[in-house]
Amino acid sequence: MKSVMRFGKKGKLSPRFVGPSEILWRVGKVAYELDLPNELPLVHPVFHVSMLKKCIGDPSTIVPLEGLEIKENLAYEEVRVEILDRQVKRLRNKQVASVKVL
């Protein structure tokens, strides 16, 4: 019997998915070769489609690293925002607040 490669912890709390990876090319009709991180050298890079999860990247959510300035004491400047609208939706057992800011 072949040994099973586990990621991180063993058992119930072991991670089932390992980060987003780039697809290098399609192998056959239902298999893809992935560009896996360097931490996983023993894992075979070809996976069946059923083992992959769809990941759609949103380029507007990516923060550019050039504009970030980190101070020595890890302090940051607070920016105040104006609250335009606030609504509270009531469900059966809880209330959910939604806030619209400027």
C-alpha positions as CSV (number, residue, x, y, z in Angstrom):
1,M,0.0,0.0,0.0
2,K,1.4,3.4,-0.9
3,S,1.9,6.0,1.7
4,V,-0.3,9.1,1.7
5,M,1.3,12.6,1.8
6,R,-0.3,14.7,4.4
7,F,0.0,18.5,4.6
8,G,0.8,19.9,8.0
9,K,-1.0,18.2,10.9
10,K,-2.4,14.7,10.8
11,G,-6.0,13.8,11.5
12,K,-9.2,15.8,11.5
13,L,-7.6,19.3,11.5
14,S,-5.2,18.7,8.7
15,P,-5.6,21.2,5.8
16,R,-7.5,19.8,2.9
17,F,-6.4,22.4,0.4
18,V,-3.0,24.0,-0.2
19,G,-3.2,27.6,-1.4
20,P,-3.8,28.8,-5.0
21,S,-1.4,27.4,-7.6
22,E,-0.9,28.3,-11.2
23,I,-1.9,25.8,-13.9
24,L,1.0,25.1,-16.1
25,W,-0.7,23.0,-18.8
26,R,-3.5,20.5,-19.4
27,V,-2.5,16.8,-19.3
28,G,-5.1,14.7,-21.0
29,K,-8.8,15.5,-20.8
30,V,-9.3,15.6,-17.1
31,A,-5.9,16.3,-15.5
32,Y,-3.8,19.4,-15.0
33,E,-0.2,20.0,-14.0
34,L,0.2,22.7,-11.3
35,D,3.1,24.9,-10.3
36,L,3.3,23.8,-6.7
37,P,5.3,25.8,-4.0
38,N,8.8,24.8,-3.1
39,E,7.6,23.5,0.3
40,L,6.0,20.5,-1.4
41,P,8.9,18.8,-3.4
42,L,7.6,15.2,-2.8
43,V,4.0,15.9,-4.2
44,H,3.4,14.9,-7.8
45,P,2.3,18.0,-9.6
46,V,-0.5,16.4,-11.8
47,F,-4.0,16.4,-10.4
48,H,-7.4,15.3,-11.5
49,V,-10.0,18.0,-12.1
50,S,-12.2,16.7,-9.2
51,M,-9.3,17.5,-6.8
52,L,-9.1,21.1,-7.8
53,K,-11.1,24.1,-6.5
54,K,-12.0,27.1,-8.7
55,C,-10.2,30.3,-7.7
56,I,-11.1,33.5,-9.4
57,G,-8.7,36.3,-8.6
58,D,-9.9,39.9,-8.4
59,P,-7.2,42.3,-9.5
60,S,-8.9,45.2,-7.7
61,T,-8.3,43.5,-4.3
62,I,-4.5,43.1,-4.8
63,V,-2.6,45.7,-2.8
64,P,0.6,46.9,-4.5
65,L,3.7,46.5,-2.3
66,E,5.4,49.6,-3.6
67,G,3.1,52.0,-1.8
68,L,3.4,50.4,1.6
69,E,5.6,52.0,4.2
70,I,6.2,50.1,7.4
71,K,7.7,52.1,10.3
72,E,10.2,50.8,12.8
73,N,7.7,50.6,15.7
74,L,5.0,49.0,13.4
75,A,2.7,52.0,13.9
76,Y,0.2,53.1,11.2
77,E,-1.8,56.2,10.5
78,E,-5.6,56.0,11.1
79,V,-7.8,57.4,8.4
80,R,-11.3,58.5,9.4
81,V,-14.2,57.6,7.1
82,E,-17.7,59.0,6.9
83,I,-20.6,56.7,7.5
84,L,-23.3,57.4,4.9
85,D,-25.9,54.8,5.8
86,R,-26.5,52.1,8.4
87,Q,-29.1,49.3,8.3
88,V,-29.9,46.5,10.6
89,K,-31.5,43.4,9.2
90,R,-33.3,41.2,11.6
91,L,-33.2,37.5,11.2
92,R,-34.9,34.9,13.4
93,N,-32.3,34.9,16.2
94,K,-29.8,37.6,15.3
95,Q,-29.4,41.1,13.9
96,V,-27.0,41.8,11.1
97,A,-25.7,45.4,10.7
98,S,-24.5,46.7,7.3
99,V,-22.7,50.0,7.0
100,K,-22.1,52.1,3.9
101,V,-19.0,54.3,4.1
102,L,-17.4,57.0,2.0
